[in-house]
Amino acid sequence: MIKNYKIKDKSKKRKEKREKELEILALFEKEGKERRRAWREIWMQMPVQLQEKAKLEDPNVAPSPYSEEQGSTGLYPVISGTMNFEGAFDTKQMTTEDWEQRELEKKQGVEEETRKTEEELDELSRRRKQLQDEVNVIDLWNGQKREWKRKRNEKRRERMIEEKMREKQVLILARVKVRRHREK
């Protein structure tokens, strides 16, 4: 319905279609709100149900990760535990000179990458120019071939015209001879 909408179409039929579209959209919006509300209620009841289940099963078990006692909002679990990090870590304090050295190395790395990129771009530009020259040579060659064909066709046409002229001259001479012969 929407995809065939015409901007300046103010007809009664178009208004009726638009009203139907708005009714359908309102229906979808209403159903969406109802579903969100239902899911929100289910979601909010979940932590309570998990707490009650934990109390019924074993009183010595740690409280649910959704527990209100741990400061949870009830929507997200509170996870406790430890994290392990592996690898080499530099724990010494960096001086201003160390930071400057690090920044200098970064800058040199960036400059090296920039230089390499510029060299690659220059090489690509040279290659593009070389290919363009090759294309130009091919275009010139093709143009020359077209010129030769045009001239050859022109000469053929001229020869054909000359042959037809000769044939006409021969026919005219033959008619003249026939007339002279009849006149005698």
C-alpha positions in Angstrom: 0.0 0.0 0.0 2.7 2.5 1.0 5.0 1.7 -1.9 2.6 3.0 -4.5 1.8 6.2 -2.7 1.6 9.3 -4.8 2.4 12.6 -3.2 -0.3 14.8 -4.8 -3.0 12.1 -4.7 -5.9 13.5 -2.6 -8.6 11.2 -3.8 -11.2 9.6 -1.5 -9.9 6.1 -2.3 -6.4 7.1 -1.2 -7.8 8.6 2.1 -9.6 5.3 2.8 -6.4 3.3 2.1 -4.5 5.6 4.4 -7.0 5.2 7.2 -6.7 1.4 6.9 -3.0 1.7 7.0 -3.2 3.8 10.2 -5.6 1.3 11.8 -3.2 -1.6 11.0 -0.3 0.4 12.4 -2.2 1.2 15.5 -3.1 -2.5 15.9 0.5 -3.5 15.6 1.5 -0.9 18.1 -1.1 -2.0 20.6 -0.2 -5.7 20.3 3.5 -4.8 20.7 2.8 -2.8 23.9 0.8 -5.7 25.3 3.5 -8.2 24.5 6.3 -6.0 26.0 4.2 -5.6 29.2 3.6 -9.3 29.5 7.3 -10.1 29.0 8.3 -7.4 31.5 6.0 -9.0 34.1 7.4 -12.5 33.4 11.0 -11.1 33.5 10.4 -9.4 36.8 8.8 -12.5 38.4 11.8 -14.7 37.3 14.2 -13.6 40.1 11.5 -14.1 42.8 10.7 -17.6 41.5 14.4 -18.5 41.4 14.9 -17.3 45.0 11.9 -19.3 46.3 13.1 -22.4 44.4 16.6 -22.0 46.0 15.1 -21.7 49.5 13.0 -24.8 49.0 15.8 -27.0 47.6 18.7 -26.4 50.0 19.1 -23.7 52.6 22.9 -24.1 52.5 23.2 -23.1 48.9 24.4 -19.7 48.0 21.7 -17.1 47.2 20.6 -16.7 43.6 22.7 -14.3 41.5 19.5 -12.3 41.2 19.3 -11.9 44.9 18.2 -8.6 46.4 20.6 -9.1 49.3 23.6 -8.6 47.0 22.4 -5.3 45.7 21.0 -6.6 42.4 18.3 -4.6 40.6 16.6 -7.9 39.8 17.3 -7.7 36.1 20.9 -8.7 35.9 22.8 -11.3 37.9 25.6 -10.2 40.3 28.6 -12.3 39.5 31.4 -12.8 42.0 34.7 -14.5 41.5 38.2 -13.9 40.3 39.8 -13.1 37.0 43.1 -14.4 35.8 45.4 -12.4 33.5 48.3 -14.1 31.7 51.2 -12.5 30.0 54.0 -10.1 30.5 53.1 -6.9 32.3 55.4 -3.9 32.6 55.1 -2.7 36.2 57.8 -0.1 36.3 56.8 3.6 36.3 57.4 5.3 33.0 59.3 8.5 33.0 58.6 11.5 30.8 61.6 10.4 28.7 60.2 6.9 28.3 56.8 8.3 27.1 58.6 10.6 24.7 60.7 7.7 23.4 57.5 5.6 23.0 55.7 8.5 21.2 58.8 9.0 19.0 58.8 5.3 18.1 55.1 5.4 17.3 55.6 8.5 15.1 58.5 6.8 13.3 56.4 3.8 12.8 53.6 5.9 11.3 56.1 7.8 9.2 57.5 4.5 7.9 54.0 3.2 7.1 53.2 6.5 5.4 56.4 6.3 3.3 55.7 2.7 2.3 52.1 3.7 1.4 53.3 6.7 -0.7 55.8 4.4 -2.5 53.0 1.9 -3.2 50.9 4.8 -4.5 53.7 6.1 -6.7 54.3 2.6 -8.1 50.5 2.2 -8.8 50.5 5.6 -10.5 53.5 4.6 -12.7 51.8 1.3 -13.5 48.5 3.1 -14.3 50.4 5.6 -16.6 52.1 2.7 -18.3 48.8 0.9 -18.9 47.2 4.1 -20.1 50.1 4.6 -22.6 49.6 1.0 -23.8 45.8 1.6 -24.1 46.6 4.8 -26.1 48.9 2.9 -28.4 46.2 0.3 -28.9 43.7 3.0 -29.6 46.0 4.7 -32.1 46.6 1.3 -33.8 42.9 0.6 -33.9 42.2 4.1 -35.2 44.9 3.6 -37.9 43.3 0.3 -38.8 39.9 2.0 -39.1 41.4 4.7 -41.2 43.0 2.1 -43.5 39.6 0.2 -43.8 37.8 3.4 -44.5 40.2 4.3 -47.3 40.1 0.8 -48.7 36.3 0.9 -48.7 36.4 4.3 -50.3 38.7 3.0 -53.1 36.4 0.0 -53.6 33.4 2.3 -53.8 35.2 4.5 -56.4 36.2 1.4 -58.4 32.6 0.1 -58.3 31.3 3.5 -59.5 33.9 3.6 -62.3 32.9 0.1 -63.4 29.2 1.0 -63.4 30.0 4.1 -65.4 32.0 2.1 -68.0 29.1 -0.4 -68.2 26.7 2.4 -68.8 29.0 3.9 -71.4 29.2 0.5 -73.1 25.4 0.2 -73.0 25.0 3.7 -74.4 27.5 3.0 -77.2 25.7 -0.2 -78.0 22.4 1.6 -78.2 23.9 4.3 -80.4 25.3 1.6 -82.7 22.0 -0.2 -82.8 20.2 3.1 -83.7 22.7 3.9 -86.4 22.4 0.5 -87.8 18.6 0.8 -87.9 18.7 4.2 -89.5 20.8 2.8 -92.4 
